[in-house]
């Protein structure tokens, strides 16, 4: 059975059984009808995914694989902050009349700094160090720029990556301040597993372990019944990820560079409401 399913189910049961409810407290998120969106939460959940064992995608519900990659490339490759460059509507609620989400996500990755080796943005600095200085303990990215927070449509949730090379293996830590566990947990895991694999391939390395650190892991009140239903569904074997091995330039990857083989999953015949 999929290890991603096992981890997800364990997380959800822990939150439901041992979590803290913020019902009755003043909260920022709300539902589309204006009702406050309360949660049950756990502080600091840490999950590990060995990418050499299997690809960490859920089978107890479908994760929209192609849409995950499209958003990942929008942020990390296009370095865009405009939803018109994105092929889904997941960011519509946080965009202005011009489609901009402000100085968030891709905007931050695109900002350049001058180093002794030259001028780099955050993504290109990672790529440079992985090839030229892989033993560095400073290979990181950070989207949480306090100077620009007031100009962001949404403060970054998944806000930093730390990369670390051991021999010929690239590992990474994804830090996330907040995670809507039903809507976005596996979405983020799939994205950053793919990102780690992309960086590893173009750097002549193997992808190793992705560690996912979540400060506030929560289930929204209107998600509880769906979560209880999903975690009881049958689990299937993890699918095989097929990645175009001919690509050696990070910017040559497209959504079609990846596909899943034998992805079997349980259907969810309900629309998941998203708190904003």
N, C-alpha and C positions, 0 to 999 in steps of 0.2 A: 504494500500500500504506500501511497505518497507520504513522504515525511513532512511535506508542507501541510497536508491535511492533519497529521498527528499534532504538529506544533500549533496550528490554528485552533483545533478543537480544545487542546489543553489550555491555551490562552483564554479562549472564550468561557470555558467552564470556570477558570480561576476568577475572571472578572465578575461573572454572574454570581458565584458563590461567596467571594471574598472582597468584592470591590466596594468602593465608596460611592454613594449616591449623592449628587448635588441637587436633588429635587428640593425646591423651596428656596434655593440660593439664587442670587443675581448672576445670570450667565449671559455672555455675549451672543452665542449662536442662537438662531431662531429658525423655525420652519417657514415655508413659503407663505403660510397663512398668518404669520406673525407670532405664533405661539412660541414661547421659549423652548429651546431644544436642550433638555436635561440629559445627563449621562450617568452611567455607572462606570467607574474607572479604577484602574490599578496604576500605581506609580512604578515606573522603571521596569519594563519587561525587556529582557534580552534574549534574542533568538539567534541561533547559528545554523547556517545552511552550507553544507559541503557541496559545492558545485561539481566536484569530480564524481560524486555519487549519483546525483540525479538533478533534474531541473525543478526548482521549487514552485510549482504552480498547483493551485487547488484543483481537486477533482470533485469535491462535495458541492461545489457550485462553479459555474464557468467564470474564468477571468478573461476579459476581452484582450487577448494577447496582442493583436495588431494595433489596437488603440493605445495600449500601454507603451509599445515601442514608438508609435507616432508622437506621443507626448514627450517621451524621453528624448527623441531626436529634436523635437521643437525646442527643448530647454538646452540640451548639451551640445547639439551639433549646429542647429540654426541660431542658437543663443537669442531666441526671440522672446519678446514679452507682449506680442500681439496675437490675439486669437484668430485673426484672419490667416495666420500662417499654420494653423492647427486644423486637422481634419476631423475634429469632434467638437462638441459643445460643452465639455466638462468645465471650462473656465468662464462661460458666459456670465454667470452671476457676479463675477468679480472684475469684469471689464468695463471700461468707460464707453462713451458713445463712439469713440474711434477704434475700439477693440483692444485698447491697451490695458494691461494689468499693472501698469506703473513700473517702478524701478525694482521689479521682482524677478526671481528665477533666472531666465536666460539673460536678462539685462545685467545681472550681477556677474555671471560667468564671462560676459563679454568685456568687462572692464579690464583695461591693460595696466600693467605696472612695469617699471624698468628694473632689470636685474643686471648683474655683471655680464651675463651671457646674452642679453638682449631684451627686447620688449615682448611680453607675453600676456595673454589673458589667462584666466584660471585654468581653462581646459588645456590650452597649449602648453602651459607650464607643467601640468601633470604629464602630458605626453613626452615633453622634453626630458623630465627627470626620470621617467620610467626607462627611457633609452640610454640616457647619459649618466644618470646618477641613481641607479635602482636601490642602492643601500641607504639612501637618504631616509631619515625619519621625519621628514618635513613635507611629504607629498600629500597635500590636503587641498580641499576646496571649502569655501564658506559662503553661503548665501545670506547669512543673517548680518547684514550691514546696518548697524544702529543709526547711522547718519541718514539712511534712505528709508527707514521703516515707515515714516509718515507719508511717503509717496508710493507705497505698495498697496495694491488692491487687496492683498492678503499676505500677512506675514508668512515667510516660508515655513512649511511644516517639516518636510525632509530638508534639513538645512546644511548638512556638512557630510563630506566623505573623507575618510582617512585611508590612504593606500599604503600597503606595506609589502615589500618583496622579500621572500625567503627562498634563496636558491633560484629556481626557475619558476616559482609560484607566486602569483599576485593575490593577495588577500585584501579585504576592505571592510571598513566599519561605516555603516550608515547611521547617522544620528538624526533622530526625529523628535521634535518637541511635543508633537501631538499627532495622534493617529485615530481616525474614525475606523475602527477595526473591521466592521462589516463592509463598508464601502471601499476602503482604500488600502487595507493592510496588505493583502496579497498583490494588489496592483503595484504597490511600491516595491515589494520583494521581487516581483518579476522584473520590474524596470531596472533595479540596481544590480540584480544578478546579470542581466543583459549588459549593463554598462561595464561591469567588472570584466565580463568576457570579451567585450569589444576592446577595452584598454589592454587586456592581456594579449589578445591575438596580434594587435598591431605593434606590440612591444616585444614580440618573440617570447612571451611567457605563457604559462598555464593558469587558468582561473582556479583559485582554491576555495577559501571560505569567505562567505559574506556574513558579517555579524550585524544584526539589526537592533539598535538600542532605541527604545521608545520611552520617553519621559512620562507622557500621559496617554495611556492606552485605554480607550473608552468605547462603550457601546451606547448609542443613543436610545432614548426611551422608546421611540417608535420602531426601533430595530430589534428589540428584545425577543419578540415572538418569532420573527424570522430567523434570528440566530439560533434559538432553541430548536427550530425545525431543521435548519441546515446542518447543525453539528450531529444530528442523528441519522443523516443520510449515509448510504453506502459509500465507502472509499474505494478508489481505483488505483491502479498502478500509475506512477508518474509517466507522462509522455516523454519521448526523446526529442531534444532540441536539435534541429539541423541548422547549422550556421555556415554561411558562405566562407570557406576557409581560404579563398583566393584573395580576400581583401586585406591589404596591408596599410591602408590609409584610413584613419578614423572617419574622415569626412566622406568616404565613399560608401559607407553603410547606408542602406535604405530599409524601409519596413520589409521589403521583399527579400532582404538578406537573411531572414530568419523564418523558420516554419516549425511547427510541432507535428511530430509523427505519432499516431495512435493516441490522440488526446481524447480520452473518454471522461465525461463529467455528468453530474446530476443536474437536471434542469430546475430552475427556480421560476415558477409562474407568477411572480409578483414583481412589481417595480419597487426598487429601493429608494425611499425618499432621501434627499440630501439636505442636511442642515447648512445654512449659510450665515 
